[in-house]
Amino acid sequence: MAIYLFKKTVYNCKQATLLSLKKEAGAASWWERFKLWYHLLRCDPCRNFIQQSHLITQAGQKMYQEWQQRPPHALSAERRELIRKELESLH
């Protein structure tokens, strides 16, 4: 019976992976979250994937926040003014 329920809820790891990404984006229904939870009871590789995916997402968000506060590509005000003056002198 348990195997039948397992096959009925989530057919394979590919579907579970897609559901995990959908859940992380906040777009999974309660039934999809249940199917994912049930799949994860038996599937170690999918649990590992979700943990790694979560770590990557957190690292990306942290980098994005740091770049918003201190953009690595931004010119200093002095350098911008110097470039502006050089461009004006060309006209």
Secondary structure, 3 states (H helix, E strand, C coil): CHHHHHHHHCCCHHHHHHHHHHHHCCCCCHHHHHHHHHHHHHCHHHHHHHHHHHHHHHHHHHHHHHHHHCCCCCCCHHHHHHHHHHHHHHC
